[in-house]
Amino acid sequence: MNAVEFQGQTIAPSKVVCVGRNFVDHISELGNEVPDSMVIFCKPNSSISDRLRLTRDEPLHYEGEICFLVEQGCLSAVGFGLDLTKRGLQSELKAKGLPWERAKSFDGSSLFSAFVPLPDDLDQLHVRLRINDTTVQHGNVQQMIHPPGSILAEIATFMSLHDGDTVMTGTPKGVGQLQLKDRLIGEILVGTETLVSGEWLVE
């Protein structure tokens, strides 16, 4: 089983639960409609990796996100996550009304920083992604259509979350295509203070 890190321990999530279309500006940049209800999809444990590799079949797009670990049905830790997307394939599948898994849930499509304990106020969490020292994404919880507590409550209406499962809360505007040897630094901040970060080099 693939794993993430929390306070020096390795934890193997049974699944990664993702929220799509949770930032209005990101919805607009992709030309999508604001959904009537929360968009939720899952990735398997096999999607988790610590290496950022391009695929041979199609270019990859990055999506930086605020992510949480779950313990005893509650959010227990926060980290930065990358949701990698085969955007062309996703658009094709959406146009046909088909599921997104082939474009979102492939091996290596989920990357995470280490996780750290939650701050006192989740509303102060920010996410920032820099590529080659240029900030390409920056968003915060207050911009979310569905904040973390609402996401957890909605998932619980139809799906059991096991200890160690990971929740990805959606991406702000600024997504784009990855290039070979790009250097990515993803950060979770409380206000202007960096809480945790992760760094990857595109292979």
N, C-alpha and C positions, 0 to 999 in steps of 0.2 A: 504494500500500500504506500502511495506517495504521501508526504507529510508536510506540515508547516511547523513553525517554531514559536513557542510561547514560553518565556521566562526560562530558557535553557532546556526545555522539554520538547520532544518531537511529538506532534499530534497528527493522526491520520484521519482527516474528515471522510465520512462515508459519502458525502456529496457536497457540492457547491450550489447554493441556491442564489439565483441572480434576479435582480429587478431591472427591467428594461424601460426606456422612455420615462425616466424619473426627473429629468431636468428639461425645462421648457426650451431653453436655448439649444440644447442638443437635439431635441425633437425637430426644431425648426431647421437646423443645419443639414439634417438628413431628409427634409421634405416630408416628414411623417405627420400624422394627426395626433393630437393629444388624446390618449386612450380614456375611455369611460371608466375603466377599472384598472387595478394594478396589473402590470405585465410581469409575469414570473416564469422563469424557465430554469432548468437544472443542468449542471455539468457533473460528470462522474469523477470519481477519485483519479482516474487515469488522465484527466485533463490537467492535473497539477504538475508543475515542473519548476525547477530553479534555473533553467536555461532558456534563453529567448532565441528561438531558431526560426528562420524564415521557412516557409513551405515552398515546395517546388511547383505545386499546381496553381497557386494564385497568390498575389500580394496580400500581406497582412496589414490590418489597421489596428492601432493601439486604442485602448480606452482605460484611462486611469480612474480608480474608484476607491471610496471609503469602504472598508470591509470589516466584518465582525466575526469572532468566534462565538459559538453557542455552548453554554454549559447549563444543565438542569433547566432547560427551556428559556434561559435568559441570555442576553448579550453579555459576554464576559471579558472580551478583549477586542482591541481595534488594530488594524494594520492597513497598509496600502496594497492594492491589488491591480493587476493588469488583466483585463478581459480582451483577449486577442480575437479578431474577427476577420473572416474571409468575406469582405464587404460585397464583392460582386456576387458571390454565391448566395449570401443572405438576401440581397435584393431580388435575385431570381426566385428564391424560395418564397419570399413574402408575396411577390407578384402572383404566384400560383396558389397562395393560401396554404402553403405547406410549413411544417415545423422548421425551426432554425438550427437544430442540433448539428447538422453537417457543417454549418458555418461558425458555430459557437462552441461546440463541445468536443472538438477533436483533441487528440493527445497533445499536450503542451500548450493548451490555450488559456491556462490559468496560472499566473505567477503572483507570488505574495512576498512582501517583506516579512520580517519577524512581527509577531503580535505582541502588544503591550497592554497592561491594565487600562481600563476605561478612565477617562477624565470625569470629573464631577458633573460637567455640563456638556452633553453630547451636542447641543445646539451650537457650540463654539468650534466644532470640528471642521477643518478645511482639508481639501485634497489639492495637491499641486504636482504636476508632472513636467519635468524639464528634459528636453532632448538636445544633446550637444550644447548644454549650458543656456538654452533658450526655453523659457516657459511657454508651453503649448496648451496646458490645461490648468485651470484654477477654479474651484467651486467649493461650496460649503453646504452644510446640512440645511441651513435656512432657505436655500434655493431649491431644495427637493420638493417635488409634489407630494411624495410619501416619505416622511421622516422615519428614522430607524425603528422607533417604537411601533409605529403603524405597520411597517413591513413585517416585523416579527409577529404581530397579532394576526395579520392577514395570512401569512404562511401557516400559522397554527390552525386556521379554519379547515385546512384540507390535507396537511402533511405533517408528519412527525419529524422533529429535529432531534438528532442524537448529539450527545456530547462530542464536541470537536467539529461539528458541521460548520461550514463557513457561509456567510451571507455577503453577497456583493450588492451594493445599493444603487448602482447606476452611475453614469458618467456625465460630467459637464461638457459643454461645447469645446471644440478644438481637436476632435479626433482626426487622425490622418494615417498615412501609409508609412510603414517602417522601411528603413533602408539598411543594407549590410553595414555593420560596424557603427551604427548609431549607438550612442551611450545614453541610457535612460536613467534618471533619478526620480523616483516617486516618493512623495512625502505626505505624511499626515501631520497636520498642525493643529494646535489649540491657540486660536488667535494668530499671533505671528511666531509662536515658538514651535519648533519642530518636535513632535512627539516620537515619531519613528520614521525611518526611511529605508528604501531598498534601491539597489543599483544593478543594472543589467547591461550587457553589451550584446548587440544583435549579431547572431552568428549566421 
